[in-house]
Amino acid sequence: MLTVWTAAMRRGVTSLLRDTAPLDDFQCNNTLCKPLAWKCDGEDDCGDNSDENPDECRMFQCPPTRSFRCQNDRVCLQVSKQCNGVDNCGDNSDELNCQPPPAEPTCDKDEFLCANGRCISSNLRCNFFNDCEDYGSDEIHCKTDTKLNDCRSNRTLCGDGDEAHCVSNGTDSFCSCKPGFQKTGHNTCEDKNECKQFGVCSHMCNNTKGSYKCSCHKYFTRINTTCKADNLNSSRQVLYIADDNEIRSLDPGMPNWSYEQTFQGDANVRVDAMDLHIKTNRIYWTNWHTGGISSYELPSPSSSSSSSNTQRNRRHSEGSVTTLEIVGHLNMPRGIAVDWVAGNLYWTDSGRDVIEVAQLSGQHRKTLISGMIDEPYAIVVDPQRGTMYWADWGNHPKIETAAMDGTLRQTIVHENIQWPTGLAVDYFNERLYWADAKLSVIGSVRLNGSDPVISVTGLKNNLLHPFSIDIFEDYIYGVTYINNFVFRVNKFGKSPMENLTTGINHATDIVLYHRYKQPEMTNPCDRKKCEWLCLLSPSGPVCTCPNDRVAENGTCVERPPSTRSPFSPPSGPCTVQCLNGGNCFLNARQQAKCQCQPSFTGERCEVNQCRDYCKNGGACTASVAGAPTCRCLKGFTGPQCKLHTCQDYCHNGGNCTVSQGNQPTCRCPLEYLGDQCQYSTCEGYCENEAMCLQTANATKLCRCSPQFHGQLCELDKCEYCGPNGKCLPKPSGEVMCRSVNGK
């Protein structure tokens, strides 16, 4: 039996505390609550596929944000996904009856059309300067009556600086900006700042006149535009992966990608999010099941993860587990981040919707951020600059930043984001990366919130559902949601994703260990001499008081009882006898309650919810609402994973297979088509050799080739080219029109 909190349970526990889901959510058959915007979108978000139930989706009204209804009547798409050359519906209906491709761009009468599609003033045509900024298409086939305008014989035409040069193709000559320069004003060039472009340098970029220079931080060596960590004192990389109640280690430099078991906890341990304190060689993690934070002394990096496969799954005996004694109850600690400079620990609590901090020992807890947070999850800190960043994956997903003392709060990413589940800071390139498990992308933004880009995509880099990430050198390391892959990919998206290992059951987080990953710096708090808690900020260290104290006359005094922090624990006798390892506590009303161990419930933790509940290898998670929830393995579905995903899905003898997203796909016999083989072919109905589909009620549909459209595929897109146009095929299979005279 496995009990694990995964991304699919994003809002599960919060919503299970209510009888029904919120108005902007819907409730899955397994009682989880999901955003209504995810229903009938073609992806299994519930874990039991109940959000994609064909009967319910046929009755589901497509929301304005996904107004296109597929012909299979079970998927609602964004209009932007229609006619994009991709079969998003599964039956290709989003690619039917598409408008003809736009003709080549045209310019106004007083403009000239460049070969690169730009329009420039006709007055710039044949002025002996490359105004199009291509190969000089505005200076080709120009008539010259005098050699005075020929830069081959008159070098001063291109100026006396280094910005432009004379280009000759044998018959024509003109001035053009040199590489590293760009056109500005009339017949002038200026330096191009390549350092503003994403992915130019691995670490630091220095713009020079007409070029740029990459450089690396201390302890790194430059190889072209890449920075590699120096291998001093046998410094090496180790990946640590959270897998249910285990922490496994992996050497990404090993050719066989073998992993070892670094730590295994008892039945009460669930490693959710992790972070490292490299200087003390400890790893910290949150355990939302017990509402606690723990740390573990790691084995020496030089002795861990040796090269032999015979040591696979070896458990290290070194180290000891420490449970932090934090004053007050933690409801649902999720993300965690270590401030390795000032010696503090930051975490998010999605049960109380707050961000908090304490010393590494757990002492002097303080609430920094509360209010205007829906579902805080991942958190990272940047002690060098005194800032922190966190992801909110609620109904209004966003990424926010603030000073590490809780001031200067602002939102830096709120567009083109749905499910931000992982964060990582590239301290050397000064960028923040986030993983979006719903959109299957990894995005990046400068630490000041500027220059947002999508670095890695599922389509370009073959990456699906990235969940948690970390970064070092030029690689992003991560784990994926649903299929539990451990991967790495170039941080600039320059190469496909690499799978590092398999055999991980329920990966929830990943961190990379290297001695240079946390840059050393002087602790500003050493000169501040704070009595209780010292926090970093962009303006310097700040002395502050913990929750149970208040500032008075330059010191922290005990908070009066009438104004005691709501996060302070109640006091009094706890008389309830809790079973199965449950702990007795007093709630805010001084009532004795039991906090049960994972999979147990009831007033005294007497009910084992998960015993034999999930079938076919499904992972069980207990629920405070009564019924536990199941996360089914690939190929199974239903509230208890009893049903085969392919059961009765394909019609007319179709062969069913299951995708990584646990979605069924049919391979149909020759005479049948459609995502469920529900269409039979019908000859002679469609024109221009189009494929005819006939539904069970005898309705006929035509699937046109890219050149034709219309109900019967009777309209030829090439006719839009007119008598002066030429119809040309595009690599995608579509067609385009090009003017015969090149204009």
N, C-alpha and C positions, 0 to 999 in steps of 0.2 A: 504494500500500500504506500502510495506517495501522496504527500500533501504539499502543494506548492502555490505560491502567489505568483501569477504570471500577468502579463500585460492585458490578457483578456479579462482579468478581474479588476480592471482600472477603476471602475466605480462600484464594484460589487459589494464590498463590505459597507461602504457609505450608504448605498441605496437599500441594502438589506436591513438596515436599522429602521427603515420605514416599511409600511405595509405595501405600498405601491411605488412605482418609479415616478420621478418628477415629470412634470408636464412636457418638458423638452427631451425626455428620455422614453425608451420603450423597454419592456421587461422581456427577457429571453425565457424560453421554456425552463432553463436551468436556474431561474430566478435572478440572474445577473441583469443589471440595467446598463443600457448602451444609449449613446446619443441617437435621437430619431433620425438625424441626417445620415446615419450609416445603414439604415434599413433598406433592404432590396437594392444594394449597390453591387451585387455580384461577388462579395467577399464574406467569408465566414468570420464574423466579428464576435459572435456569442460563444463559439467553441462547440456548440451542438448544432450549428447551421440553422437554428430556428429563425434567425433574422433574414434568411433567404428562402423561407418556406414558399414553394411555388403558389399554393392556394392563397396564402395571405398576400403575396406580392401582386397577384392578379387584382386584388381588391384595393391594394395600397395606392393612394393618390400621390403621384410624383411631386416632390416639393419644388418650389421655384428655382432652387439652386441645381436641381437635377430634373429638368422638365422634359427631357427626351425619353419616351417609353419605347423600349425595344419590342420587336414584333413577337418575341417569345413571351411577352406580357409579364415578365418577372424581374426585369432589371430597369432601373431608372438611371440615366446617365446625365452628366453635365453636357450642355450643348457644345462646349469646346471639344468634347471627345467624339462628336459626330463628324463624319467625313474627314477623319485625320489619317486614313490609310491603315488603321488598326481595328481588328474585329473585337471591340470592347463588349458587345452584347453577347457574343458566343454563337449567334446565328447570322452574323454579318449584316443585320438590318440597319445598323448605324452607318453602314457604308453604301446603302442603296439610295437611288434618286438624289445623288449629290449634285450640286451645281457645277457647271463646267469650271475648270481652273481659270483664274483671272488671266487675262492676256498680259503680255509684257507691259511693264510700266510705260506710260506715255507722259510726255511733258507738254507744257503750254507752248503756244506758237512762238513765243519769244525766248524759248529755252532749248537747250541741246541735251539729248539723252546719251549719257555716257554708257560705256560697255558694262560697267559695274552696276547700272541701274539708277545712278544719281542723275539729277537734273541740274544743269548749270545755265547761267545766262548765255544767250547766243553771242553776246559781245566777247565772251571769253574763248570762243571757238577760234582756233588758228591765231592765238596771240603769243605763240612760242613759249607757253608755260603749261605744264601738266596740271590743269585745274581739276580734272576728274579724279586725280589721285589713284589712277589705276596704271595701266601701261602707257597712258598718254593717248587715249582714244579721241580726245578733242583736238589733237595735233596731228592726226594721221590724214594723209591725202590733202594737205593744205597746199595751195598755190603760192609760191614765193616769187615775187617780181624782182626782188633785190637780195643780195647776199648780206646786206646790212643786218638783217634779222636772223641770220644763220649763226647760232651759237658756236658752231664748229670753227668758224673763222673769227668770230667776235666773242671772246670768252667773257667779256665784261657784262654781257647780257644776263648772265645768271648770277650777277652780283659778285662782290669781292670777298664774301665770307665763305664759311664752310658748310652752310646750310643747303645749298642747291648745287647741282651739277648739270652738265650738258649731256643729253641722251640722244643717240643717233641710231636709226634703224636702216640706214643705207640711203633712203630717199628723203626722209624727214629728220629734222633735228629740233629739239625743244628743251627747255629747262624743266627740271623736276627736282623735288625735295630728295635729299640723300636719305638712305636708311637711317632711322633714328630721329628723323625730323618730320614735321607735318606742316601742311599749308596753313597760312594765316594771312588774312588781308589780301591785298592785290599783289600777286607775283612775289610773295615773300614766304619764307619758311621759318619755323621755330622748333626748338628742341621738343621731342616727345618724351613725356615722363613714363617710361616703361614700368616704373616701380608702382604705379597705380593699378596695374593690371594684376588680376588674381593669378597666382601660380608662377610668377616669374622667378622668385628666389625662395629657397627653403627656409632661410632665416632672415637676414637683413639685406636690404637693397639700397644701393646708393646711386642715384641718378647722375649721370655724367652727360656732357654735351655730345649728343648724337648716339649715346649708348647708355649702359648701366653696368654696375659691378655688384656681384653677390659676395657676401661675406658671412662668416659664421661666428657664433658666440664662443666663449672660452670652453676648452675641452672638446671642441668639434673641429673636424677637418673638412674643408671644401673640396668636393669632387664635382667639377663643372658647376651646375646650379644647385647641387645637393650638399647637405651637411651631414656627415656621419660622426657619431660619437667616438671619441678616442678610446681605445681598448686599454686604458691604464689600470694597473693593479687588478687585472683579470675582471674588470667590470663587464657585466653581461646583462642581457635582458631576460626577464622571466614574466610570463603572463600568469595571472591568477584569475580563476574562473569560479564564480559562485554557482554551485549545482545542488539545489535543495539544501540538505544539511551538511554539505561538503564544500571544501575549497580545493580545487585542483590546480596544479601548476603545469605550465607548458613552455618549452623553450622554442620560440619562433625561429631560431636559427638552426634547429635540427632538421635534417632532410626527411626524417620519417614522422615528424610532428607527434611524437609520443608524449603522453601526459602522465602525471603522477598525482597521487592523493596527498595533499599537504596537510589537510585537517578534516576530521569527521566528527561532527557533534552528535549528541544523543537525540532522542525523539522530540525534544523541546526546541531544538535549534533549527532555524530556517534563515539561511544567509540571504538577505535581500539585496542591499546595496553595500559596496565596499569602498574603502580608500586606504592609502598607505601613508605611514610615517617612516620614510626611508632612513632617516638619521637614527631612529631607535629600532629599526627593523621590526616594526609591528604593523599588523593589518587590523583595521577597524571595520565593523559591519553593523547594520541595523537588523533587528529581528522583530518584524511587525507582529508576529504571532504572540510573542510574550511582551511586546511593548518595551523592548530594551535595546541597549547598545553594548557590544562586546568588543574586545580586542584580543589578539593572539600574537605571540612572539614567533616570528617566522624563522625557519631554518636558514642557515647562512647561505646567501646566494651562490657562493663558490662551491657549496656541497650539494645543492639541490639540482634536480633535473639533469643527472648525468646522462651520458649518451647511450646507455644500453637499454634495449627494449625489455630486458629481463627485469628491470626495475619499475616497469609500468604498474601504476596503481599502488606503489609502495607508500605506506603511511609513515610520515616523519614522527619520531617520538619527541623531538625537541619542542620547546615552546610550552606555554601555558595560557589558558584562557582566563581573561579578566572581564567580569561583568561590571560595567561602570555604575557606580552608586550616584545616580542623578536624583537630586531632590525634586519630588513631585512626580506625578504619573505621566509617562509618555503614552499617548493614545495609539498612534499608528506611525512610528518613525519610518521614513522611506529613504530619501537620498541622504548621503553623508559626504562630508568633505573635511580634510585635515588641513589646518593652517600650520604648516611646518615651521614657520618663522616665529610667530608669537605663542605657539603651543596651545591653540584652541581647536575645538571641534564644532563644526556646523552641521545641522541636519534639518530636514523638512519633516513635518508631521501632518500627513494628509487627513488624519482623523479630526484634528483641531484646526487645520488650515493655518499653520504658523511656520515661521522659520526661527530656529533657536540656536544658541551657542552656549558652550560651557568650556571649561578648561579640559585638557586631555584626560585628566583624572575623573571628569564628570562633575566636578565642583563648580559652584557659582553659575548656575544656569540662568540664562537671560533670554526673554522673548524679544526678537528684533523686528520681525515683520508679522503683522496680522491685519486682516481686513483686505477686501478686494482680491482674495485668492480663492480659487475654486478647488483645484486638485494639485497642490505642489508636489513635485516628485524629485527629479534629478537636481543636484546642486553642485557647483564647483566654486573654488576660490582662487584668487590671484593675489597672494600676499605682497608681491613686488609692487603692485599698484594700489593695494588696499581695497580691492573690489571683489564682489561675489556675483554669481549669476545663478538663476534657477529657472526651471521649466515648469509651467502650469499646463496640465493636459486636460483641463476641465472643458466645459461647454464653450468657453471662449479661450482657446489655447493661445499661449504666448510665452515668450522668454523675457524675463526681467533682469535688471541689474540694480545694485545698490552698493554703497560703501559697506565695508565689513562691520561697521558699527550700526547698520540699519538705516542710515541717512542717504540722501541723494538717490532715492528710488525712481526708476524710470523703465518703461517698456522699450525693448530694442527690436523685437521681432514679433509681429502679430499677423502678417499676411503670408499666404501660401504655406500654412502650417496647420496640421490637424492633430497629430499625436506625438508631441515632443517627449520622448522617453529617455534620451541619453544626452549628456553634455560632456564636452572635453575642451580644455584650454590648450592651445599651442602657445606656450609662453615665449618661445623664441621667434615665431613669426607674427605674434600678437594678434591672433584670431581665435574666435570661439566657434566650435563646431557643434551641431546638434543632429541627432538621429530622429527621423520621423517614421515610426513603424507602420503607420497607416499609408502614407504616400510613398513608402519605399525609397526615400532619399536621405542623403546626408547634406545638410546645408552649412554655410559658414558666413560669418560676419566679423568685421573688425571689432576689436574690444570696445571701441567707442560707439558701436552701433551702426557704422556706415558700411557701404559696399556689401550688402547681402547678396550671396550667390548660392546656387545649388551646385555643390562640388561633385557628388556621386549620385547617380540615378540607377534605378533597377534596370532600365532599358539599355543604358550605355555601359554600365559596369556589371550587369548580371547580379545585382544585389536585391534581395527581397526581404522586407520587414526588418531592417536594422533596429535593434532595441536598445542596447547599451554600448557605449564606445569609450575608447581611450586613445591617446595619440602620442607618438614619439617619432623623432626624425621625420621621414616623409611618409609614414604609414599611419593609417587609422586602424585600430584593432577593435573588434566588436563581437557581439553575439546577436543572433537573430531570433525574432519572435516566431513561434509556431514550430519551426524545424530545428531550432537549437544548434545552428551552425556556429562555429568559431571561425572568424574570417579576418583577413586584413586586406586593405585596399589603399592605393595611393591617395594621399590627402587632397591632391589637386584633380583627382579623377582621371589620371593619365593611363590607367591600366585596368583590366577586369579584376573583379574580386577573386581572392584566393581562399579556398577552404583550408583551414589549418588542421582540423581534427573532427572526428565524429565520435559518437558514443556518449555525448553529454545528454543527460535526461531532461533537466529543466534549468537551463542556464538563465540566470537573471542579471548578472553583472560581470564586468571584466575590468581589471586594472593591470597596468604594466609597471614592473619594477625595474628601475635602472638608477644608478647612483646620481646621474646627472638630470634625471627627470624633474626633480625638485631643486631648482637653482639655490645655491647657498647665498645668504645675505645676512648682514648684521641685524639683530632683532631690535627694532626701534623702541620696544617696550623696556629694554634694559635701562635706558636713560630716563624713562618716565616714572618708574618706581610706583606703579599703581598698587593700591592696598588690596583690591578685590579682583577686578577683571580689566585687562588691557586689550583693546580691540584696535585693529589697524584701519586706516582710512587714507584716501588720497592726500589729505592734508597733514597726516602724521598720526601717531598713536593717540588713543582716547581712553581715559579712565572712566569706568562706568560701574554701576551697581547691579548685582544679580536681582532676580525677581523678588526675593524675600527681604530685600533691603531698599532703602530710599536715600537719595543724596540729601545731606544736611550739613551745612557749614564745612564743606570741603571733604566730607567723609561719607561713608555709607552706614546708616543706622538701621536697626531692625524696624521693619514696617509695622505700624500700629495694627492691632487686630481688626479694627473696623475697615481698614483699607488693605488687608492682607491680599496678596495676589491670588487670583482664582486658580492658579496652577500649584499652589501650595497644598500639600496633602492634609486631609482632615485627620483629627486625632480622636482616640477613644478605643474601646474594646472591640475586637473582631471575633464574633462568637460562632459564625457558621463553619461547619466542618466540610471542607471541599474535598471531593474524591478525585481519583485519577491524576494526582499531581497538581490540582488546581490551587490557586492562592486566594486567600481571603483578603478583602480590602474594604475600606469605607468610602462610599461615594460622597458627593457634595452634601447630601442630606443626612449624613452620618449613618447611612444604612449599610449593613454588612452584605457584601456581594462576593461571588466567586468569579475569579478570572481563570478561565479554563485553558488547559493545554490544547494544542492543535488537534482537531477532529473530535473533541468532546464538547458537550453542551449540556443544558439543563441548569436548574437553579444550583445544584451541587456538583455539576460536571459529571453526572452519572450516566449520560447517554453518549455512546460512541457512534457518531453519525456515519462515519466512513466505512465501517466494517462491512465488507463485501457489497458495497453500494455500487461502485463504478465497475462496469464490465469491460472485458476485452482490453485490459491494460490501461484503462482510463485513470487519470490522476484526480484524486478527490480533495476537495477543500470544504471544511466545515462551514456552516452558516448559522448566524444567530437567529435567523428567521425560521428555522426548522429543517428544511430540506437542504442537504449538501449540494454542491455543484461539482460537475465532472468536466475535465478537459480531456477530450477523446483523442486517441491516437489516430494517425492518418488512416483513413479507410473506414472509420466508424463514426457514428453520429447519434443523436438522441439525448435526452436528459440523463440517461445512465449508460450511454455508449453501447446500447444493445443492438442498434440498427447498423447495417452496412451502408456506407455512403452511396454505393451504387445500386442498392436494392430497388428494383422496379423503376429505375431512372431512365434507361435507354429503351426506346420502342423499336418495334419491327426488327428485332434481332441484332440491335446495335451492341458493340462491345464497349464496356465501360471501364475507364481508368480514373484514378484519383490524382489530382494535382497536389503540389506542395501546400497549397492553401486549403486542402481538404475539400476541393470542389470537384464534382464528377464531370467527366468529359467523355463523349461518345464517339466511337469510330463506327461509321454506318456502312451497311452493305451498299453496293453500287447503285441500287435503284432508290435509295433513301438519302435524305439530307436533313440538315437542321441540327441544333445543339442537342436535341434528344432523338434524332432520327425520326422526327414527326412528319417530315415532308416526303412525299413521293414525287418522282420526276414526272414531267408532263411534256412530251415532245410536240413541236409545231406551234406552240402558243406564243413564245417570245421571238423577237426579231434579232438579227445580227448575231446569231449563234449564242445567244444568252441562255443561261441555265434556268429552267422552269421548275418551280417548287409548288407542290400541291398539298394543302393541309388536309386534316381529317374531314373537315366540312366542305371539301372540294374547292376552296378558295385558291386561286392561282397567283403566284408571285414570281417576278422575274429578277434574277441576279445578273446584272449587266457587267460586261467587261469594262475596264477603266475608260475606254474611248467613248462609250455610249451611255445614255441615261434615258429616263422616261419610264412610264408604267410598263411598256412593252420593250424597253430598250431601243426604241425606234429613233431616238434623236442622236445625231453624231456631233460630238463636241468639236470636231475639226471644222464643222461648218461655221463656227464662230470666228475662224481666222479670216474669212472673207477672201475676195479675189487677190488681194495683195499680201496675204499672209501664207506662211508655210507651217503645216502641222507637224510637230516633232514629238517623239516619245521622250518621256522623262524616266530616270532610273526606277522610280516608284511604280511604273506602269501607266501612270497618267500621261496626258498629252499637253502640250503647250503650243502657243502660236508665236511665230517669229516673223517680223516684217521682212519682206524680200529685200528691201533697200537698206536693211540694217538699222533703220530708225524706228 
